[in-house]
Amino acid sequence: MPLLGPADPLPHVPRRILVAGNAGSGKSTLCRRIAGQHGVRYVELDGLYWGPQWTPRPEFAADVAAFADSGGWVTEFQYNEVRPQLLARADTLVWLDHPFPVVMGRLVGRTIRRRAGRVELWNGNQESSLWSVFTDPEHILRWGWKTYGRNRARVRGLVDQVVVVRLSGQGQVERWLTGPLAAVGEERAR
């Protein structure tokens, strides 16, 4: 399968799209934009995974299987237990391969905004205390730091399995949305 860049034409009209990247890379934001522009349903995996008080929902895998078998969708490529079934159904993977300082800057800013604003995330959950970054080894900021390299290696290993579009930096994201993705959308509309 090809590894495409932001200006490369897509070999097909994507219907089942995964968005991969590190925590803070903008996966959910891009999923929402693709859904709005391309007319596919966005399913937010965090909303399916997390129950009240940050407990995993037992129905998670079944919920993912149900939407993965449906027509068109876009979702984040995360959660080890469902990655294989999502990859088996996906026709395109968009890889947000932003530089480490960009990703961490976004993650820190997002975490502070969510915590300061007491933003409700999924099923009543909120970001944990900013001070817990020092005590919780799974705090989102520590998680983002330690998984950056692992996430890049994981996606590089998928090039032979699915069409991968690699985007590095917001400029490339915008070029892809207004270029190749818009072009296949126009083609589909005809």
Secondary structure as GFF3:
##gff-version 3
##sequence-region A 1 190
A	DSSP	beta_strand	3	4	.	.	.	ID=ss1
A	DSSP	beta_strand	16	21	.	.	.	ID=ss2
A	DSSP	alpha_helix	27	38	.	.	.	ID=ss3
A	DSSP	beta_strand	41	42	.	.	.	ID=ss4
A	DSSP	alpha_helix	45	49	.	.	.	ID=ss5
A	DSSP	three_ten_helix	52	54	.	.	.	ID=ss6
A	DSSP	alpha_helix	60	68	.	.	.	ID=ss7
A	DSSP	beta_strand	73	76	.	.	.	ID=ss8
A	DSSP	alpha_helix	83	89	.	.	.	ID=ss9
A	DSSP	beta_strand	92	96	.	.	.	ID=ss10
A	DSSP	alpha_helix	100	116	.	.	.	ID=ss11
A	DSSP	three_ten_helix	130	134	.	.	.	ID=ss12
A	DSSP	alpha_helix	140	156	.	.	.	ID=ss13
A	DSSP	beta_strand	163	167	.	.	.	ID=ss14
A	DSSP	alpha_helix	170	178	.	.	.	ID=ss15
A	DSSP	alpha_helix	180	189	.	.	.	ID=ss16
###
